């Protein structure tokens, strides 16, 4: 039995007895003459019983078998039910009235003349669903209904996928990647954990649509291909080259370019033969040595990798840049080089819009870099999807501009506090639901759900393989007791104390 109890802001509290073990994230409806109010359960707790009844319960002795038959009115049974009464705290998510879904509710239901009932989230999804010609199925809801998004929900937008390690973030990002590629989208992936190789994606992405580039191996570039503006940006922003040294580099570059070839060796020769301040010379040479040591730059046009040709594949592509074996400084160098080159190509209308998957973006770039990507480059055609297990590694600016957010489980109080402040859903909902999410479940909301928070169990597709983890203990022992008797290693015995 469900009864409407009280209202506090956009929170309605319901009393239920006996308890039906409602799950957090599920939905209830309160129906009266105005329509059906849609509520989402965010917390379940015991009902605090005030006044006289509470005192009676505290003072009441246990009824013995001999006197139980004197309880003519069966008060003991009633009191036991009252003890088990549950208080359900629910957030108002909208209302269904006159065949339409309304998110801005201006009325409150009658406590006397209303009917409270459980509702299937299929009813809610039917109003949120859009006509989609590019569906992306991400999983199932609490009621077992499929949550199907539209590829256009990610087009032109910013998406954040975050949660603690091992909860299923990368799996979800692969689902989205796979479907975007199937619909012909060019996708750029910065892979810092080695999770997006062809073997990891398996049969998930159509053969031939996954291209993996490893900087220093099958990805090398010439300075002519990079261009002066991109190279100066790398030197000044990633390598912290002082601006006066940057002007000297520009002065050296232009005559070399006029001769038809710009190389690191040619720049170095000009530095040593020209009249340059010793401090400027030292600053330039040290950074050129570092760039040469990265293995990313080549003097041979034959080895030059024009990666944009893959992004022009009309059938779609997952272009993976495998960064997991690179030092952090080289990760930053590669990422900045690629994105500056992409930006240059987009400005020249030489590339279509690109979907960018950035795994653990904080490892290889600072807040300000990604804020620039979000605020400026999305207008050029770079649509970012951030995947991270450290939510505070992304600035609040990114969360506040996010069009779609998937929150997996967090138990760390600091992470919960940060995410709750940065998200577009109220803090109480985020903290309560996200903290109790099982593995492979997430709280999803944003443009894709019309800002309606929905708990989803992420679709399990067997063709995605987890990243390999190199372990020390690779096999079980024959005796199965965790001891190394087979190797003849002595172990201490437990000797009983003497009496």
C-alpha positions in Angstrom: 0.0 0.0 0.0 1.3 3.4 -1.0 0.3 6.7 0.5 1.3 10.2 -0.3 2.9 11.7 2.8 4.5 15.1 2.3 6.2 17.5 -0.2 9.5 19.3 0.2 10.4 21.4 -2.8 10.6 19.0 -5.8 10.8 16.0 -3.5 7.7 14.0 -2.6 7.7 11.5 0.2 5.6 8.4 0.1 4.8 5.8 2.8 4.6 2.2 1.8 3.6 -0.8 4.0 4.2 -3.6 3.7 7.4 -2.8 1.8 7.7 -4.0 -1.8 11.5 -3.6 -1.9 11.4 -0.8 -4.4 14.7 -0.2 -6.2 16.4 3.2 -6.3 16.0 4.7 -9.8 12.6 3.1 -10.3 9.4 5.1 -11.1 6.1 5.7 -9.3 3.1 7.6 -10.5 0.6 9.8 -8.5 -2.6 10.2 -10.4 -5.4 12.7 -9.7 -7.7 14.9 -11.7 -4.8 16.9 -13.0 -3.0 14.0 -14.6 -0.2 11.5 -13.7 2.8 12.8 -11.8 5.9 10.9 -12.6 8.3 10.3 -9.6 11.7 8.7 -9.5 12.7 6.9 -6.3 16.1 8.2 -5.0 16.1 6.9 -1.5 14.3 4.4 0.8 14.5 4.5 4.5 12.5 3.5 7.6 9.5 5.7 8.6 10.2 7.7 11.7 6.9 7.4 13.7 6.2 10.5 15.8 4.1 11.1 18.9 2.0 8.7 20.9 2.4 5.7 18.6 6.1 5.9 18.9 6.0 6.0 22.7 3.6 3.0 22.7 6.0 1.0 20.5 8.9 1.8 22.8 7.0 0.9 26.0 5.2 -2.2 24.6 6.4 -5.5 26.0 6.7 -8.5 23.8 3.4 -10.3 23.7 3.6 -13.8 25.1 1.9 -16.8 23.6 -0.4 -17.1 26.6 -1.8 -13.6 26.3 -1.8 -13.3 22.5 -5.4 -14.5 22.2 -6.5 -11.5 24.2 -5.5 -9.2 21.4 -8.9 -9.1 19.9 -8.3 -6.2 17.6 -5.0 -7.7 16.4 -3.1 -4.5 17.4 0.2 -6.3 17.6 0.0 -7.3 14.0 -0.9 -3.8 13.0 2.0 -2.3 15.0 4.4 -4.8 13.4 3.4 -3.5 10.0 3.8 0.0 11.1 7.3 -0.8 12.3 8.2 -2.1 8.8 6.7 0.9 7.0 9.1 2.4 4.5 9.5 6.1 3.6 10.3 6.5 -0.1 11.9 9.8 -1.1 11.1 10.6 -4.7 12.0 13.4 -7.2 9.3 14.9 -9.4 10.5 14.2 -13.0 7.4 15.5 -14.8 3.8 14.8 -15.5 1.6 13.2 -18.1 -1.5 15.2 -18.9 -3.8 15.3 -21.9 -1.5 12.8 -23.7 1.6 14.9 -23.4 4.7 14.8 -21.2 5.3 18.0 -19.2 8.6 18.5 -17.4 7.6 21.8 -15.7 4.9 20.8 -13.2 3.0 23.6 -11.6 0.5 21.6 -9.5 0.6 19.3 -6.6 -1.6 16.2 -6.3 -4.3 15.8 -3.7 -3.3 13.7 -0.7 -6.9 12.5 -0.3 -8.1 11.9 -3.8 -5.1 10.5 -5.5 -3.9 7.0 -6.6 -0.3 6.1 -6.0 1.0 3.2 -8.2 4.2 1.8 -9.7 4.7 2.6 -13.4 6.8 0.9 -16.0 9.5 3.1 -17.4 8.4 2.1 -20.9 5.6 4.7 -20.4 8.3 7.4 -19.7 10.5 6.2 -22.6 7.5 6.3 -25.0 7.3 10.1 -24.4 11.1 10.6 -24.5 11.6 8.6 -27.7 12.5 10.4 -30.9 12.1 9.3 -34.4 15.6 7.8 -35.1 17.1 6.6 -38.3 20.5 6.0 -36.6 19.6 4.1 -33.3 22.2 3.3 -30.7 21.1 0.7 -28.2 23.1 1.3 -25.0 21.3 -1.1 -22.6 18.2 -1.8 -20.6 16.3 0.2 -17.9 15.3 -1.0 -14.4 12.1 -2.5 -15.9 14.0 -4.3 -18.6 13.1 -2.0 -21.5 15.7 -1.1 -24.1 17.2 2.4 -24.0 17.8 3.4 -27.5 19.6 6.7 -28.3 20.1 8.4 -31.5 23.6 8.9 -33.1 22.6 12.5 -33.6 22.5 13.0 -29.8 26.3 12.9 -30.0 26.6 14.9 -33.2 27.6 18.5 -32.4 27.7 17.8 -28.7 29.9 17.0 -25.7 29.7 13.7 -23.8 31.2 12.7 -20.5 31.5 9.1 -19.3 32.9 8.8 -15.8 33.0 6.3 -12.9 35.5 4.4 -10.9 37.8 1.8 -12.4 36.2 -1.5 -13.6 32.6 -0.3 -13.7 32.2 -0.5 -17.5 33.1 3.0 -18.9 35.3 1.7 -21.7 32.8 -0.9 -22.7 30.1 1.8 -23.1 32.4 4.0 -25.1 33.2 1.1 -27.4 29.4 0.5 -28.0 29.0 4.2 -29.0 32.2 4.0 -31.1 31.1 0.9 -32.9 27.7 2.3 -33.9 29.0 5.7 -34.9 31.5 4.0 -37.2 28.7 1.7 -38.6 26.8 4.9 -39.5 29.8 6.2 -41.5 31.2 8.6 -38.9 35.0 9.4 -38.7 36.1 8.7 -35.1 39.5 9.7 -33.6 40.5 7.8 -30.5 43.3 8.6 -28.1 44.0 5.2 -26.4 46.2 5.5 -23.3 45.5 1.9 -22.0 45.8 -0.2 -25.2 42.0 -0.9 -25.1 41.0 0.0 -28.6 43.2 -2.1 -30.9 41.7 -4.3 -33.6 42.0 -7.3 -31.3 40.3 -5.6 -28.4 37.4 -4.4 -30.6 37.2 -7.8 -32.2 34.1 -8.3 -34.3 32.5 -5.2 -32.9 33.6 -3.0 -35.7 33.4 -4.0 -39.4 36.7 -5.3 -40.7 38.8 -2.6 -42.3 37.2 0.2 -40.3 39.8 0.1 -37.5 43.1 1.7 -38.2 45.7 1.8 -35.4 48.6 4.2 -35.6 51.6 3.9 -33.2 53.7 7.1 -32.9 57.3 6.5 -33.8 56.4 3.2 -35.6 53.7 3.5 -38.3 52.9 7.1 -37.6 55.6 9.6 -38.5 55.4 13.1 -39.9 57.6 15.6 -41.8 57.9 19.2 -40.7 56.6 20.3 -44.2 53.4 18.3 -43.5 53.0 19.7 -40.0 53.4 23.3 -41.1 54.8 26.4 -39.4 51.8 27.4 -37.3 51.2 23.9 -35.9 54.9 23.4 -35.2 55.2 26.8 -33.4 52.1 25.9 -31.3 53.8 22.6 -30.3 57.0 24.3 -29.4 55.4 27.1 -27.4 52.6 25.3 -25.7 53.8 21.7 -25.2 57.5 22.3 -25.1 57.2 25.7 -23.3 59.4 27.6 -25.8 59.7 31.3 -24.9 58.0 33.6 -27.3 61.2 35.4 -28.3 62.7 32.0 -29.3 59.5 31.3 -31.2 60.1 34.4 -33.3 63.7 33.2 -34.1 62.3 29.8 -35.1 59.9 31.5 -37.5 62.8 33.6 -39.0 64.8 30.4 -39.6 61.8 28.4 -40.9 60.7 30.7 -43.8 63.9 30.6 -45.9 64.1 26.8 -45.5 60.6 26.5 -46.7 61.3 28.7 -49.6 64.1 26.2 -50.6 61.5 23.4 -50.6 62.3 21.4 -47.4 62.1 22.0 -43.7 63.8 19.4 -41.4 65.0 19.3 -37.9 68.5 18.9 -39.2 68.2 21.9 -41.4 66.8 24.1 -38.5 69.7 22.9 -36.3 72.3 23.8 -38.9 70.8 27.3 -39.3 70.9 27.8 -35.5 74.6 26.9 -35.2 75.7 28.9 -38.3 73.5 32.0 -37.7 74.0 34.9 -35.3 71.7 33.9 -32.5 71.7 34.7 -28.8 73.2 31.9 -26.8 70.2 31.5 -24.5 67.8 31.4 -27.5 70.1 28.9 -29.2 70.2 26.7 -26.2 66.4 26.8 -25.8 65.8 25.8 -29.4 68.5 23.1 -29.6 67.3 21.3 -26.4 63.7 21.2 -27.6 64.7 20.0 -31.1 66.7 17.2 -29.5 63.7 16.2 -27.5 61.5 16.2 -30.6 64.0 14.2 -32.6 64.2 11.6 -29.7 60.5 11.1 -29.8 60.8 9.3 -33.2 57.7 11.1 -34.3 59.4 13.3 -36.9 61.0 12.0 -40.1 62.9 13.7 -43.0 61.6 11.2 -45.5 58.4 12.2 -47.3 57.8 8.5 -48.0 57.5 7.8 -44.3 55.1 10.7 -43.7 51.7 9.6 -42.4 48.9 11.8 -43.7 46.4 10.4 -41.1 43.5 12.6 -42.5 43.1 10.3 -45.4 41.6 7.7 -43.1 39.1 10.2 -41.7 37.9 10.8 -45.3 36.7 7.2 -45.5 33.0 7.5 -46.4 32.2 4.1 -44.8 33.4 5.4 -41.4 36.6 4.7 -39.4 37.9 4.2 -35.9 41.3 5.9 -36.2 43.2 4.7 -33.0 46.3 6.5 -31.8 47.9 4.0 -29.5 49.7 6.1 -26.8 50.0 3.6 -24.0 53.8 3.0 -24.3 54.7 6.7 -24.7 56.1 8.9 -22.0 53.7 11.6 -20.8 55.5 14.5 -22.5 55.3 12.6 -25.8 51.7 11.8 -25.3 51.0 15.5 -25.0 53.1 16.2 -28.0 51.2 13.7 -30.2 47.8 14.8 -29.0 48.5 18.4 -29.6 50.0 17.8 -33.0 47.0 15.8 -34.2 44.4 18.1 -32.9 46.2 21.2 -34.2 46.4 19.5 -37.6 42.8 18.5 -37.5 41.8 22.0 -36.5 43.8 23.4 -39.5 42.1 20.9 -41.9 38.6 21.7 -40.5 39.2 25.5 -40.9 40.2 24.8 -44.5 37.1 22.6 -45.0 39.3 19.7 -45.9 37.7 17.4 -43.3 34.2 16.6 -42.3 33.2 16.8 -38.6 35.1 14.4 -36.4 34.1 12.5 -33.2 36.9 12.5 -30.6 37.2 9.8 -28.0 39.6 11.0 -25.2 40.4 8.3 -22.7 41.8 9.7 -19.4 42.4 13.1 -21.0 44.1 14.5 -17.9 47.1 12.2 -18.4 48.3 14.0 -21.5 46.8 17.5 -21.4 45.8 20.3 -18.9 42.3 21.7 -18.1 42.9 24.8 -20.3 43.7 22.7 -23.4 40.4 20.7 -23.2 38.4 23.8 -22.4 39.7 25.3 -25.6 38.6 22.1 -27.5 35.2 22.2 -25.9 34.5 25.9 -26.4 36.0 26.6 -29.8 36.6 23.4 -31.7 33.1 22.1 -31.3 32.0 24.9 -33.5 34.6 23.8 -36.1 33.4 20.2 -36.0 35.3 18.3 -33.2 32.7 16.6 -31.0 34.4 15.2 -27.8 33.6 12.1 -25.7 35.6 12.1 -22.5 36.1 8.8 -20.6 37.7 9.1 -17.2 37.8 7.5 -13.7 38.9 10.8 -12.1 35.9 13.2 -12.5 37.8 16.2 -11.1 40.4 15.8 -13.8 37.9 17.6 -16.0 37.0 21.1 -15.1 33.5 22.1 -14.0 33.3 24.1 -17.3 33.3 20.9 -19.3 30.6 19.3 -17.1 28.4 22.4 -17.3 28.7 22.4 -21.1 28.2 18.7 -21.4 25.2 17.7 -23.6 25.2 14.0 -22.4 26.5 12.5 -19.2 26.9 8.8 -18.2 27.7 8.4 -14.5 28.9 4.9 -13.3 29.5 4.0 -9.7 31.5 6.2 -7.3 32.1 5.5 -3.7 34.6 8.2 -3.0 32.9 11.1 -1.2 35.1 13.7 -2.9 34.3 12.3 -6.4 30.6 12.3 -5.6 30.6 15.8 -4.3 32.4 17.1 -7.4 30.2 15.3 -9.9 27.0 16.3 -8.1 28.0 20.0 -8.2 29.0 19.8 -11.9 26.1 17.9 -13.3 22.8 19.3 -14.6 20.8 16.9 -12.4 20.2 17.8 -8.7 22.9 16.8 -6.3 20.7 14.7 -4.1 19.8 12.4 -7.1 23.4 12.0 -8.2 24.8 11.2 -4.8 22.1 8.8 -3.8 21.8 6.9 -7.1 25.4 6.9 -8.3 26.7 5.6 -5.0 24.6 2.5 -5.1 24.9 1.6 -8.8 26.0 -2.0 -9.5 28.8 -2.7 -12.0 27.9 -2.1 -15.6 25.0 0.2 -14.6 25.0 4.0 -15.1 22.9 7.0 -14.5 22.4 8.6 -17.9 20.9 12.0 -18.7 21.2 15.0 -21.0 20.1 15.9 -24.5 19.8 12.2 -25.3 17.1 11.7 -22.6 15.7 15.3 -22.6 17.4 15.8 -19.2 15.4 12.9 -17.7 17.8 10.8 -15.5 17.5 7.1 -16.3 19.4 4.2 -14.7 20.7 1.8 -17.4 22.3 -1.6 -17.4 24.8 -1.2 -20.2 24.4 -3.6 -23.1 26.7 -6.7 -23.0 28.2 -7.5 -26.3 30.6 -10.4 -26.2 32.8 -9.4 -29.1 34.5 -6.6 -27.0 37.5 -8.0 -25.3 38.9 -6.4 -22.1 42.4 -5.0 -22.1 45.1 -7.5 -21.2 46.5 -7.2 -17.7 49.9 -8.6 -17.2 49.9 -10.5 -13.9 52.5 -12.3 -11.8 50.3 -15.2 -10.7 49.1 -16.6 -14.1 47.9 -20.1 -13.1 46.4 -22.0 -10.3 48.3 -24.6 -8.3 47.4 -28.2 -8.6 46.3 -28.6 -5.0 44.3 -25.4 -5.1 45.1 -24.3 -1.6 47.4 -21.3 -2.6 50.6 -22.9 -1.3 53.7 -23.7 -3.3 54.2 -27.3 -2.1 55.0 -28.5 -5.6 58.1 -26.2 -5.7 59.3 -27.5 -2.4 58.9 -24.2 -0.6 58.6 -24.6 3.1 55.7 -22.8 4.9 55.4 -22.2 8.6 53.0 -24.6 10.4 50.5 -23.4 13.0 51.6 -25.1 16.2 49.0 -25.2 19.0 50.2 -23.5 22.3 51.4 -25.7 25.1 49.0 -26.3 27.9 
